[in-house]
Amino acid sequence: MKKYILAFCIIWFSKIVLPLPAADINDLIYSVSNEFVTITGCDVSASGELSIPDTIEGKPVTRIGVAALRDCAGLTAVTIPASVTHLYSQAFRDCSGMTAVMIPESVVFIAESAFAGCSSLVTLTIPDSVTSIGAGAFYECSGITSLHIGTGLESIGQMVFQGCSALTEVMIPDNVTEIETYAFRNCSSVTNVQIGNGVSTVGNRAFFNCPLDTLTIGSGVTDIDDSAFAVSAGFHRIDEVVFLGNDAPATGVNVFGAWGPFSIVVPTYATGWGVYKDAFEGVQLTSLAPFTYTIQDGNVTISGSSELYAGSVYIPPQIYGSPVTVIADSCFYDRHRISSISLPPGVDSIGYRAFMGSEIATILIPEEVTLIEANTFRECNKLAQVMLPGKLESIEAYAFQGMPRITDITIPAAVTDIGNKVFNGCNALSKIIFLGDAPSLGTDVFLAVAPDAVVYYMPSKGGFTSSFAGVPSQSLLTYVTGDDSVTITDCISEVAGKIVLPDSIGGKPVTAIANEAFSGCSNITSVTIPDSITSIGDRAFFSCTGLKIVHFAGSIPDYVAYDAFENSPNAIVVSPDASAGNMIGSVPVMNVAAVGLHRPDEMAEKDAEIASQDIQIAELSQRPTIAELQDARVGSILLSKDWQTGEVSLCFGLEKTDDFVSWEAFEDGTWTNATNGEVKLALPLGETKKWLRLTLTD
């Protein structure tokens, strides 16, 4: 009897520790067409991990068919091969034991109810390749705690994530344009939702019974349907909603239900929030500014930014008449919703980790910046191109570390020092161009750049060998050496900024620029040509669209092809002894002395002044229009209603100036009421002549 009991216990224990047998191709049913294989079924008793093969009978597996693996509750994980493009209706429905599924980048379509009832799934990543998801695709996947939506999806369909009750956060990317009915209904643990700027419509009860703490609604949302963010009795009410759009969206009934929100935050300069829909009546309205600033000693420092603001940020060249010169430490640190920042030309200082970890995709560093401090652009994952200013002298440690999209960089001639690991981990960086002598380097400056990376340098510059900082190096220019002269024949097209061509290479004078030598170098802004050059060939600078100044150090050469600067629409040629009014093709020729300029960098400075004035003109053009000033609606640009008191205020500002540069508030004046209902404001100007302008108030 004792032996029997012992044997029984051993058998029972062995059942506990033995792993489930792995499912394999023998558990699958499939059909083979002329070109591909579709998985059509699976043994419902299959258990453990299943890896679907990428080929069967020599043909690629491209589809998981309708209800193919439905009710395979014993499967714990499924690997879908990179050959699959379509997951059809109910393909994995009620695979309730499946804790993990890897959807490959090859998949473009996920049909309705494809994973409905997969209640043990924990994390879900929708790859960038997916463009369409059917209704209820992840319905009642109640175990999902983490969701990532890729950049290819345009619409989140009906009930797609309904009942994902463990999900805590929803981030809708900008590529999504519509969130349909019940999309996230009964996601009863979601406390934070951020809706991207691409979304225009939020459907009926899309987030019903989501007990939100924070909600940010993107700038593109124009319609919010009935009860989109409402909750049932007993759920947490939301205190604050941040709208990033200029205009209040059209709304249905009870958008936020009967329990909130307490306040609505809108951008500082939003003009379309004067007339509320029923959903917003009686709600406190506050403003959201994209950045903060301080003014000291006549200069403006941009000191911080809002983590809720999204889209593009424009920083004007002046604020209240004082120039913007400094971007402070950590100013835009970790700002994931800002896509681009326009810095004014007067900025000469950018602080420590000013843009680190942000999502900016474009930025132009002003010409006056001489130092890029440590960590300034570190881990800016979306920044693909950086134009360094010509006056830059030093780049501190880690300044561009971990930027996966940057493929090329041009280091200006003035740079003398590059710190530790500045480009470490820029794994797509393959072209590194130096326009000056080799700078001093810290450690591991180019560690983990692209495996095919090359350093390019001007052949007349010193300090470079066949390998520089562990990266193979070679001449930036391709040239042919004759018996007594050198001809430049080609240049790396990625070169950017101001370049100065050498007057000699290897002890021999550079006398010619060959046909199409710099063709397509669209990021060159100026080129200085030495007086040793006697010939410039056909289309030598063809389609150099960024080229502004062609500076001849001496006389214009005897031969310059008529089409040398063809399709370089912004270029002008300057020379010490040029005759005014001459043209090279369609490019004007100017005498630098005649216009009071003696160096190409002075021309750049004038260009910067013109750009600054253009910005100011654009700023002034945004003043109220006649139509806006005549608008008499309550809630218009001038008439603001306090919805708690019912009072309507006439809102505008007055500013005065005597130089059109520095504007200040005009605080004098006397109001009088006329008998016919008109209101009159008398403004004493005094003896000095002044100009006045109307402004919008915040």
C-alpha positions as CSV (number, residue, x, y, z in Angstrom):
1,M,0.0,0.0,0.0
2,K,2.8,2.4,0.8
3,K,4.5,1.7,-2.5
4,Y,1.4,2.4,-4.4
5,I,1.0,5.7,-2.7
6,L,4.6,6.7,-3.3
7,A,4.3,5.8,-7.0
8,F,1.2,7.9,-7.3
9,C,2.8,10.9,-5.8
10,I,5.8,10.7,-8.1
11,I,3.6,10.5,-11.2
12,W,1.5,13.5,-10.0
13,F,4.6,15.6,-9.3
14,S,6.1,14.9,-12.7
15,K,3.0,16.3,-14.4
16,I,3.6,19.6,-12.7
17,V,7.2,20.1,-13.7
18,L,7.1,18.7,-17.3
19,P,6.8,21.6,-19.9
20,L,3.9,21.6,-22.3
21,P,4.9,20.1,-25.7
22,A,5.6,22.8,-28.2
23,A,3.1,23.1,-31.0
24,D,4.6,22.8,-34.5
25,I,3.7,22.6,-38.2
26,N,2.0,19.3,-37.7
27,D,-0.7,21.1,-35.6
28,L,-1.5,23.4,-38.5
29,I,-3.9,23.1,-41.4
30,Y,-3.0,25.2,-44.5
31,S,-3.9,25.7,-48.2
32,V,-1.3,26.2,-50.9
33,S,-2.0,28.5,-53.9
34,N,0.2,29.1,-56.9
35,E,2.1,31.9,-55.1
36,F,1.5,31.7,-51.4
37,V,0.3,29.7,-48.4
38,T,-2.6,30.5,-46.1
39,I,-2.9,29.0,-42.6
40,T,-6.5,27.9,-42.4
41,G,-6.7,25.9,-39.1
42,C,-5.0,24.5,-36.1
43,D,-5.5,21.5,-33.7
44,V,-7.4,23.1,-30.8
45,S,-5.5,20.9,-28.4
46,A,-2.1,22.4,-29.5
47,S,-0.2,23.8,-26.6
48,G,3.0,25.7,-25.6
49,E,4.8,28.0,-28.0
50,L,4.0,28.0,-31.7
51,S,6.4,29.3,-34.3
52,I,4.6,29.5,-37.7
53,P,7.1,28.8,-40.5
54,D,7.8,31.4,-43.1
55,T,7.6,28.9,-46.0
56,I,5.7,25.6,-46.5
57,E,6.3,23.5,-49.5
58,G,8.7,26.1,-50.8
59,K,6.1,28.9,-50.9
60,P,5.8,31.9,-48.5
61,V,3.2,31.9,-45.7
62,T,1.5,35.2,-46.3
63,R,-1.9,34.9,-44.6
64,I,-3.4,33.7,-41.4
65,G,-7.0,32.8,-42.5
66,V,-10.4,33.3,-40.9
67,A,-10.6,31.7,-37.4
68,A,-7.5,29.7,-38.2
69,L,-6.2,29.4,-34.6
70,R,-9.5,30.3,-32.9
71,D,-10.0,28.6,-29.5
72,C,-6.4,27.3,-29.3
73,A,-6.5,28.1,-25.6
74,G,-3.4,26.0,-24.8
75,L,-1.1,28.1,-26.9
76,T,1.1,30.4,-24.7
77,A,3.0,32.3,-27.3
78,V,2.9,32.6,-31.1
79,T,5.6,33.8,-33.5
80,I,4.2,35.1,-36.8
81,P,6.8,35.0,-39.6
82,A,8.0,38.1,-41.4
83,S,6.4,36.7,-44.6
84,V,2.8,37.3,-43.3
85,T,0.9,40.3,-44.6
86,H,-2.7,39.7,-43.6
87,L,-4.3,38.5,-40.3
88,Y,-7.9,37.6,-41.2
89,S,-11.1,37.7,-39.1
90,Q,-11.0,35.9,-35.7
91,A,-7.6,34.5,-36.7
92,F,-6.5,34.2,-33.0
93,R,-9.8,34.7,-31.3
94,D,-10.1,33.3,-27.7
95,C,-6.6,32.1,-27.6
96,S,-7.0,32.8,-23.9
97,G,-3.7,31.3,-22.7
98,M,-1.5,33.3,-25.2
99,T,0.7,35.7,-23.2
100,A,2.8,37.0,-26.1
101,V,2.4,37.5,-29.8
102,M,5.0,39.1,-32.1
103,I,3.3,40.9,-35.1
104,P,6.0,41.5,-37.7
105,E,6.6,44.6,-39.7
106,S,5.4,42.8,-42.8
107,V,1.7,42.8,-41.6
108,V,-0.4,45.5,-43.2
109,F,-3.9,44.4,-42.3
110,I,-5.5,43.1,-39.1
111,A,-9.1,42.1,-39.6
112,E,-12.1,42.3,-37.2
113,S,-11.9,40.3,-34.0
114,A,-8.5,38.9,-35.0
115,F,-7.3,38.7,-31.3
116,A,-10.6,39.2,-29.5
117,G,-10.7,37.4,-26.2
118,C,-7.0,36.9,-25.9
119,S,-7.2,37.8,-22.3
120,S,-3.7,36.8,-21.3
121,L,-1.8,39.1,-23.7
122,V,0.3,41.6,-21.7
123,T,2.0,43.9,-24.2
124,L,1.0,44.8,-27.7
125,T,2.9,46.6,-30.4
126,I,1.1,47.5,-33.6
127,P,4.0,47.8,-36.1
128,D,4.4,50.8,-38.5
129,S,3.5,48.6,-41.4
130,V,-0.1,48.1,-40.3
131,T,-2.5,50.5,-42.1
132,S,-5.9,49.0,-41.2
133,I,-7.4,47.3,-38.1
134,G,-10.9,45.9,-38.2
135,A,-13.7,46.3,-35.6
136,G,-13.1,44.6,-32.3
137,A,-9.7,43.3,-33.3
138,F,-8.4,43.4,-29.6
139,Y,-11.8,43.3,-28.0
140,E,-11.7,42.2,-24.3
141,C,-8.0,41.6,-24.3
142,S,-8.2,42.3,-20.6
143,G,-4.6,41.6,-19.7
144,I,-2.9,44.2,-22.0
145,T,-1.0,46.7,-19.8
146,S,1.1,48.3,-22.5
147,L,0.1,49.5,-26.0
148,H,2.2,51.0,-28.8
149,I,0.5,52.1,-32.0
150,G,2.7,52.4,-35.1
151,T,3.1,55.2,-37.6
152,G,1.2,53.6,-40.4
153,L,-2.3,53.4,-38.9
154,E,-4.8,56.0,-40.0
155,S,-8.0,54.9,-38.2
156,I,-8.8,53.1,-34.9
157,G,-12.0,51.3,-35.7
158,Q,-15.1,50.5,-33.7
159,M,-14.5,48.6,-30.4
160,V,-10.9,47.8,-31.4
161,F,-9.6,48.0,-27.8
162,Q,-12.9,47.9,-26.0
163,G,-12.6,46.1,-22.6
164,C,-8.8,46.2,-22.4
165,S,-9.3,46.7,-18.7
166,A,-5.7,46.5,-17.6
167,L,-4.4,49.2,-20.0
168,T,-3.3,52.3,-18.1
169,E,-2.2,54.8,-20.8
170,V,-3.1,55.5,-24.4
171,M,-0.9,57.5,-26.7
172,I,-2.4,58.2,-30.2
173,P,0.2,59.1,-32.7
174,D,-0.2,62.0,-35.2
175,N,-0.7,59.6,-38.1
176,V,-4.1,58.5,-36.8
177,T,-6.9,60.7,-38.2
178,E,-10.0,59.1,-36.6
179,I,-11.0,57.3,-33.4
180,E,-14.2,55.5,-34.0
181,T,-17.2,54.5,-31.8
182,Y,-16.4,52.5,-28.6
183,A,-12.7,52.3,-29.6
184,F,-11.5,52.3,-26.0
185,R,-14.8,51.8,-24.2
186,N,-14.5,50.2,-20.7
187,C,-10.8,50.5,-20.6
188,S,-11.4,50.9,-16.9
189,S,-7.7,51.4,-15.8
190,V,-6.8,54.1,-18.4
191,T,-5.8,57.3,-16.5
192,N,-3.8,59.2,-19.2
193,V,-4.8,59.8,-22.8
194,Q,-2.9,61.9,-25.4
195,I,-4.6,62.3,-28.7
196,G,-2.2,63.2,-31.6
197,N,-2.5,66.3,-33.8
198,G,-3.6,64.3,-36.8
199,V,-6.9,63.1,-35.3
200,S,-9.9,65.1,-36.5
201,T,-12.8,63.0,-35.1
202,V,-13.4,61.2,-31.8
203,G,-16.4,59.0,-32.0
204,N,-19.4,58.2,-29.9
205,R,-18.3,56.9,-26.4
206,A,-14.8,56.3,-27.8
207,F,-13.3,56.5,-24.3
208,F,-16.5,55.8,-22.2
209,N,-15.8,54.7,-18.7
210,C,-12.1,55.5,-18.8
211,P,-11.3,57.1,-15.4
212,L,-8.9,59.8,-16.7
213,D,-6.6,61.9,-14.6
214,T,-5.1,63.7,-17.7
215,L,-6.4,64.2,-21.2
216,T,-4.7,66.1,-24.0
217,I,-6.6,66.6,-27.2
218,G,-4.5,67.4,-30.3
219,S,-4.7,70.5,-32.4
220,G,-6.5,68.8,-35.4
221,V,-9.6,67.6,-33.5
222,T,-12.7,69.3,-35.0
223,D,-15.5,66.9,-33.9
224,I,-16.1,65.1,-30.6
225,D,-19.2,62.9,-30.6
226,D,-21.7,62.1,-27.8
227,S,-20.3,60.9,-24.4
228,A,-16.8,60.4,-26.0
229,F,-15.1,60.8,-22.6
230,A,-18.1,60.3,-20.3
231,V,-18.1,57.9,-17.3
232,S,-20.7,56.1,-15.4
233,A,-21.6,57.1,-11.8
234,G,-18.9,56.1,-9.4
235,F,-16.0,56.6,-11.8
236,H,-13.2,59.2,-11.2
237,R,-14.1,62.6,-12.8
238,I,-11.4,64.3,-14.8
239,D,-10.2,67.6,-13.4
240,E,-8.6,69.2,-16.4
241,V,-8.6,68.8,-20.2
242,V,-5.9,70.3,-22.4
243,F,-6.9,71.3,-25.9
244,L,-4.1,72.1,-28.3
245,G,-6.2,73.5,-31.1
246,N,-6.9,77.1,-32.1
247,D,-10.6,76.5,-32.3
248,A,-13.1,74.8,-30.1
249,P,-14.3,71.5,-31.7
250,A,-17.9,70.8,-32.5
251,T,-19.3,68.6,-29.8
252,G,-22.1,66.2,-29.2
253,V,-24.1,65.7,-26.1
254,N,-22.4,65.1,-22.7
255,V,-18.9,64.8,-24.1
256,F,-17.5,64.6,-20.6
257,G,-20.7,63.4,-19.0
258,A,-22.2,65.0,-15.9
259,W,-19.1,65.0,-13.8
260,G,-16.5,67.3,-15.4
261,P,-14.1,68.6,-16.4
262,F,-13.5,71.3,-13.9
263,S,-11.2,73.4,-16.3
264,I,-10.1,73.5,-19.9
265,V,-6.7,74.7,-21.0
266,V,-6.1,76.1,-24.5
267,P,-3.1,77.6,-26.2
268,T,-2.2,81.2,-25.3
269,Y,-3.0,82.6,-28.8
270,A,-6.1,80.5,-29.5
271,T,-8.8,82.6,-31.0
272,G,-11.7,80.2,-31.5
273,W,-12.8,79.5,-28.0
274,G,-15.1,82.4,-27.4
275,V,-18.4,80.6,-28.2
276,Y,-18.7,77.4,-26.2
277,K,-20.8,74.4,-27.0
278,D,-23.0,73.0,-24.2
279,A,-20.3,70.7,-23.2
280,F,-18.0,73.6,-22.2
281,E,-20.5,76.1,-20.7
282,G,-19.6,77.1,-17.1
283,V,-16.1,75.6,-17.4
284,Q,-13.1,77.6,-16.3
285,L,-10.9,78.5,-19.3
286,T,-7.1,79.0,-18.9
287,S,-4.2,79.4,-21.3
288,L,-1.3,77.3,-22.3
289,A,1.9,79.0,-23.5
290,P,4.5,77.0,-25.6
291,F,7.4,78.5,-23.7
292,T,8.3,80.8,-20.7
293,Y,10.9,83.6,-20.7
294,T,12.7,86.1,-18.6
295,I,14.0,89.6,-19.5
296,Q,17.2,90.8,-17.9
297,D,19.6,93.5,-18.9
298,G,17.7,94.1,-22.1
299,N,17.9,90.5,-23.3
300,V,15.4,87.7,-23.4
301,T,16.1,84.2,-22.2
302,I,13.7,81.4,-23.2
303,S,13.7,79.7,-19.8
304,G,11.3,76.7,-20.1
305,S,8.5,75.1,-22.1
306,S,5.2,73.3,-21.6
307,E,5.2,69.5,-21.6
308,L,1.6,69.6,-23.0
309,Y,2.2,71.9,-25.9
310,A,2.3,70.1,-29.3
311,G,3.3,70.9,-32.9
312,S,5.6,73.7,-34.1
313,V,7.0,76.3,-31.7
314,Y,7.9,79.8,-33.1
315,I,10.2,82.0,-31.0
316,P,10.1,85.6,-32.2
317,P,13.3,87.6,-32.5
318,Q,12.0,90.1,-30.0
319,I,9.7,90.1,-27.0
320,Y,8.4,93.4,-25.8
321,G,11.2,95.1,-27.8
322,S,14.1,93.1,-26.3
323,P,16.0,90.6,-28.4
324,V,15.9,86.9,-27.8
325,T,19.5,85.7,-27.2
326,V,19.5,82.7,-25.0
327,I,17.9,79.2,-24.9
328,A,18.3,78.2,-21.2
329,D,19.5,74.8,-19.9
330,S,17.0,72.0,-20.3
331,C,14.6,74.4,-21.9
332,F,12.9,71.9,-24.2
333,Y,14.3,68.8,-22.5
334,D,12.2,65.6,-23.1
335,R,9.4,67.4,-25.0
336,H,7.8,64.6,-27.0
337,R,5.0,66.6,-28.5
338,I,6.9,69.4,-30.1
339,S,7.8,68.6,-33.8
340,S,9.9,71.7,-34.7
341,I,11.3,74.8,-33.2
342,S,12.1,78.0,-35.0
343,L,15.0,79.9,-33.3
344,P,15.5,83.6,-34.1
345,P,18.8,84.6,-35.7
346,G,19.9,86.6,-32.6
347,V,20.2,83.6,-30.4
348,D,23.9,83.2,-29.5
349,S,23.7,80.8,-26.6
350,I,22.0,77.3,-26.3
351,G,22.2,75.7,-22.9
352,Y,23.1,72.3,-21.5
353,R,20.7,69.6,-22.7
354,A,18.4,72.3,-24.1
355,F,16.7,69.9,-26.6
356,M,17.8,66.5,-25.1
357,G,15.3,63.7,-25.6
358,S,12.8,65.9,-27.5
359,E,10.9,64.8,-30.6
360,I,11.9,67.7,-32.9
361,A,12.4,66.8,-36.5
362,T,13.8,70.0,-37.8
363,I,15.9,72.9,-36.3
364,L,18.2,75.6,-37.7
365,I,20.9,76.6,-35.3
366,P,21.5,80.4,-35.5
367,E,24.7,81.7,-37.0
368,E,25.8,83.5,-33.9
369,V,26.1,80.3,-31.8
370,T,29.8,79.5,-31.1
371,L,29.3,76.8,-28.5
372,I,27.1,73.7,-28.4
373,E,27.0,72.6,-24.8
374,A,27.0,69.1,-23.4
375,N,24.0,66.9,-24.2
376,T,22.2,69.7,-26.2
377,F,20.7,67.4,-28.8
378,R,21.4,64.0,-27.2
379,E,18.8,61.3,-28.0
380,C,16.7,63.5,-30.4
381,N,15.5,60.4,-32.1
382,K,13.6,62.2,-34.9
383,L,16.1,64.8,-35.8
384,A,17.6,63.7,-39.2
385,Q,19.6,66.8,-40.3
386,V,21.6,69.3,-38.4
387,M,23.2,72.4,-40.0
388,L,26.0,73.7,-37.8
389,P,26.6,77.5,-37.9
390,G,29.7,78.8,-39.5
391,K,30.9,80.6,-36.3
392,L,30.7,77.4,-34.2
393,E,34.0,76.9,-32.3
394,S,33.4,74.1,-29.8
395,I,31.1,71.1,-29.4
396,E,30.9,69.7,-25.9
397,A,30.6,66.0,-24.7
398,Y,27.6,63.9,-25.8
399,A,26.0,66.9,-27.7
400,F,24.6,64.6,-30.5
401,Q,24.9,61.2,-28.9
402,G,22.3,58.6,-29.7
403,M,20.7,60.2,-32.7
404,P,19.7,57.3,-35.0
405,R,18.4,59.3,-38.0
406,I,21.3,61.6,-38.7
407,T,23.3,60.4,-41.8
408,D,25.7,63.2,-42.4
409,I,27.2,66.1,-40.6
410,T,29.4,69.0,-41.7
411,I,31.8,70.4,-39.2
412,P,32.5,74.1,-39.9
413,A,36.0,75.4,-40.4
414,A,36.0,77.4,-37.1
415,V,35.5,74.3,-34.9
416,T,38.7,73.6,-32.9
417,D,37.4,71.3,-30.2
418,I,35.0,68.3,-30.1
419,G,34.3,66.6,-26.7
420,N,33.9,63.1,-25.5
421,K,31.4,60.8,-27.3
422,V,29.8,63.7,-29.2
423,F,28.5,61.4,-32.0
424,N,28.5,58.2,-30.0
425,G,25.7,55.8,-31.1
426,C,24.7,57.8,-34.2
427,N,24.5,54.5,-36.0
428,A,23.3,55.8,-39.3
429,L,26.0,58.5,-39.5
430,S,28.1,57.6,-42.6
431,K,29.5,60.9,-43.9
432,I,31.5,63.2,-41.5
433,I,32.8,66.3,-43.3
434,F,35.4,68.7,-42.0
435,L,35.9,72.1,-43.6
436,G,38.8,73.2,-41.5
437,D,41.9,71.8,-39.8
438,A,41.5,68.7,-37.7
439,P,40.1,69.8,-34.3
440,S,41.2,68.4,-31.0
441,L,39.1,65.4,-30.0
442,G,37.9,63.8,-26.8
443,T,37.5,60.1,-26.4
444,D,35.1,57.9,-28.5
445,V,33.8,60.8,-30.5
446,F,32.6,58.5,-33.3
447,L,32.0,55.3,-31.4
448,A,29.2,53.2,-32.9
449,V,28.6,55.3,-35.9
450,A,27.6,53.5,-39.2
451,P,30.0,50.7,-40.1
452,D,30.7,52.3,-43.5
453,A,31.3,55.8,-42.1
454,V,34.0,57.9,-43.7
455,V,35.6,61.2,-42.6
456,Y,36.0,63.7,-45.5
457,Y,38.3,66.7,-45.2
458,M,39.6,69.6,-47.4
459,P,42.9,68.5,-49.0
460,S,44.6,71.7,-48.0
461,K,43.8,71.3,-44.3
462,G,46.1,69.7,-41.8
463,G,45.9,67.1,-39.1
464,F,44.2,64.3,-41.1
465,T,45.6,60.9,-42.0
466,S,44.1,57.8,-43.6
467,S,42.2,57.2,-40.4
468,F,40.8,59.9,-38.1
469,A,39.4,59.1,-34.6
470,G,39.1,55.4,-35.7
471,V,37.2,56.2,-38.9
472,P,38.7,55.9,-42.4
473,S,39.3,59.3,-44.0
474,Q,39.7,60.7,-47.4
475,S,39.6,64.0,-49.3
476,L,36.3,65.9,-49.5
477,L,37.2,67.0,-53.1
478,T,38.0,64.8,-56.0
479,Y,40.7,66.3,-58.2
480,V,43.1,65.7,-61.1
481,T,46.7,66.7,-60.9
482,G,48.4,67.8,-64.1
483,D,52.0,68.7,-64.7
484,D,51.7,72.1,-63.2
485,S,48.1,72.5,-62.0
486,V,45.1,70.9,-60.3
487,T,41.5,70.7,-61.5
488,I,38.6,70.0,-59.0
489,T,36.3,67.4,-60.5
490,D,33.8,66.4,-57.8
491,C,32.7,67.0,-54.3
492,I,30.7,65.0,-51.7
493,S,27.1,66.1,-52.2
494,E,26.3,66.2,-48.5
495,V,28.7,69.0,-47.8
496,A,27.0,71.9,-46.0
497,G,27.5,75.5,-45.0
498,K,30.4,77.8,-46.0
499,I,33.2,76.2,-48.0
500,V,36.5,77.8,-48.9
501,L,38.3,76.2,-51.9
502,P,42.0,75.7,-51.6
503,D,44.3,77.7,-53.9
504,S,46.8,74.8,-54.0
505,I,46.9,71.1,-53.5
506,G,50.1,69.2,-53.1
507,G,52.1,72.3,-53.9
508,K,50.4,72.9,-57.3
509,P,47.9,75.7,-57.9
510,V,44.2,74.9,-58.3
511,T,43.3,76.5,-61.6
512,A,40.0,74.9,-62.7
513,I,36.6,73.7,-61.5
514,A,35.4,71.0,-63.9
515,N,31.9,70.4,-65.4
516,E,29.3,69.6,-62.7
517,A,32.0,69.4,-59.9
518,F,29.6,70.7,-57.2
519,S,26.3,69.8,-58.9
520,G,23.6,68.9,-56.4
521,C,25.4,70.2,-53.4
522,S,22.2,71.8,-52.1
523,N,23.3,72.5,-48.6
524,I,26.3,74.7,-49.5
525,T,25.4,78.3,-48.4
526,S,28.5,80.1,-49.6
527,V,31.7,79.2,-51.6
528,T,34.9,81.2,-51.7
529,I,36.8,80.7,-54.9
530,P,40.6,81.6,-54.8
531,D,42.1,83.9,-57.4
532,S,44.2,81.0,-58.7
533,I,41.0,79.7,-60.5
534,T,41.0,80.6,-64.2
535,S,38.2,78.3,-65.5
536,I,34.8,77.2,-64.2
537,G,33.0,74.5,-66.3
538,D,29.5,73.8,-67.4
539,R,26.9,73.4,-64.6
540,A,29.8,73.4,-62.1
541,F,27.4,74.5,-59.3
542,F,24.2,73.2,-60.9
543,S,21.2,72.9,-58.5
544,C,23.0,74.3,-55.5
545,T,19.6,75.5,-54.2
546,G,21.0,76.7,-50.8
547,L,23.9,78.7,-52.3
548,K,23.6,82.4,-51.6
549,I,27.1,83.8,-52.1
550,V,29.8,83.0,-54.6
551,H,32.7,85.0,-53.5
552,F,35.7,85.4,-55.8
553,A,38.8,86.4,-53.8
554,G,40.2,88.1,-56.9
555,S,38.9,88.9,-60.4
556,I,36.2,86.7,-61.9
557,P,38.0,84.1,-64.0
558,D,38.5,84.5,-67.8
559,Y,36.1,81.6,-68.4
560,V,33.0,80.9,-66.4
561,A,30.4,78.8,-68.2
562,Y,27.1,80.5,-68.9
563,D,25.3,77.8,-67.0
564,A,27.8,77.4,-64.2
565,F,25.2,78.4,-61.6
566,E,22.1,77.1,-63.4
567,N,19.1,76.2,-61.1
568,S,20.8,77.9,-58.1
569,P,18.1,80.5,-57.7
570,N,19.4,82.2,-54.6
571,A,23.0,82.8,-55.6
572,I,24.7,86.1,-56.2
573,V,28.3,86.5,-57.4
574,V,30.5,89.0,-55.6
575,S,34.0,90.1,-56.6
576,P,36.3,93.0,-55.7
577,D,36.5,94.4,-59.2
578,A,33.2,93.3,-60.8
579,S,31.1,95.6,-62.9
580,A,27.7,96.3,-61.5
581,G,24.8,95.0,-63.7
582,N,26.7,92.0,-65.2
583,M,25.2,88.6,-65.1
584,I,26.5,85.0,-65.3
585,G,23.5,83.3,-66.8
586,S,20.7,84.3,-64.5
587,V,22.9,85.0,-61.5
588,P,23.7,88.7,-60.8
589,V,27.2,89.9,-60.3
590,M,28.0,92.6,-57.6
591,N,31.0,94.6,-56.6
592,V,31.6,94.0,-52.9
593,A,33.1,97.5,-52.4
594,A,30.2,99.1,-54.1
595,V,27.8,97.7,-51.6
596,G,30.1,98.3,-48.6
597,L,30.9,94.6,-48.0
598,H,34.4,93.2,-47.9
599,R,33.9,89.7,-46.6
600,P,31.4,86.9,-47.4
601,D,30.5,86.6,-43.7
602,E,29.3,90.2,-43.8
603,M,26.9,89.2,-46.6
604,A,25.7,86.4,-44.3
605,E,25.2,88.9,-41.5
606,K,23.1,91.1,-43.9
607,D,21.1,88.0,-44.9
608,A,20.4,87.4,-41.2
609,E,19.2,90.9,-40.7
610,I,16.9,90.6,-43.7
611,A,15.6,87.3,-42.3
612,S,15.0,88.9,-38.9
613,Q,13.1,91.8,-40.6
614,D,11.0,89.3,-42.6
615,I,10.0,87.5,-39.3
616,Q,9.0,90.8,-37.8
617,I,6.9,91.7,-40.8
618,A,5.3,88.3,-40.6
619,E,4.6,88.9,-36.9
620,L,3.0,92.3,-37.7
621,S,0.9,90.8,-40.4
622,Q,-0.8,88.6,-37.8
623,R,-2.4,91.7,-36.2
624,P,-6.2,91.8,-36.2
625,T,-7.7,92.2,-39.7
626,I,-10.5,94.7,-40.5
627,A,-13.0,91.8,-40.6
628,E,-11.9,90.6,-37.1
629,L,-12.2,94.1,-35.7
630,Q,-15.7,94.4,-37.1
631,D,-16.8,91.1,-35.6
632,A,-19.4,91.8,-33.0
633,R,-20.2,88.2,-31.9
634,V,-19.9,87.4,-28.2
635,G,-16.9,85.2,-28.0
636,S,-15.2,86.8,-31.0
637,I,-11.7,88.1,-31.2
638,L,-12.7,91.3,-29.3
639,L,-15.8,90.3,-27.2
640,S,-15.0,87.9,-24.4
641,K,-17.7,86.4,-22.2
642,D,-17.3,85.3,-18.5
643,W,-19.6,82.4,-18.4
644,Q,-19.8,82.4,-14.7
645,T,-20.9,86.1,-14.3
646,G,-22.5,86.5,-17.8
647,E,-20.5,89.7,-18.4
648,V,-19.1,90.5,-21.8
649,S,-15.8,92.4,-22.0
650,L,-14.4,94.4,-24.9
651,C,-10.8,93.2,-25.1
652,F,-7.9,94.7,-27.1
653,G,-4.6,96.3,-26.3
654,L,-2.8,99.5,-27.4
655,E,0.9,99.8,-28.0
656,K,3.0,102.8,-29.0
657,T,6.4,103.3,-30.7
658,D,8.5,106.0,-32.3
659,D,10.9,103.7,-34.1
660,F,8.9,100.6,-35.2
661,V,11.3,98.4,-33.3
662,S,10.5,98.9,-29.6
663,W,6.8,98.8,-28.7
664,E,5.4,99.5,-25.3
665,A,2.0,99.6,-23.7
666,F,0.0,102.8,-24.2
667,E,-1.6,103.3,-20.8
668,D,-3.1,106.9,-21.1
669,G,-6.4,107.9,-22.5
670,T,-9.9,108.9,-21.4
671,W,-13.1,106.9,-22.2
672,T,-16.3,108.9,-22.8
673,N,-19.9,107.7,-23.7
674,A,-21.7,109.4,-26.5
675,T,-25.5,109.8,-26.5
676,N,-25.9,107.5,-29.5
677,G,-24.4,104.5,-27.7
678,E,-20.9,105.0,-29.1
679,V,-17.8,104.7,-26.9
680,K,-14.9,107.1,-27.5
681,L,-11.3,106.8,-26.3
682,A,-9.2,110.0,-26.4
683,L,-5.4,109.3,-26.7
684,P,-2.9,112.1,-25.8
685,L,0.2,111.8,-28.0
686,G,2.2,114.7,-26.6
687,E,4.8,116.6,-28.5
688,T,6.9,113.7,-29.9
689,K,5.5,111.9,-32.9
690,K,4.4,108.3,-32.1
691,W,2.6,105.5,-33.8
692,L,-0.1,103.3,-32.3
693,R,-1.3,99.8,-33.0
694,L,-4.1,97.5,-31.8
695,T,-3.0,94.2,-30.3
696,L,-4.8,91.1,-29.1
697,T,-4.9,90.4,-25.4
698,D,-4.2,86.9,-24.0
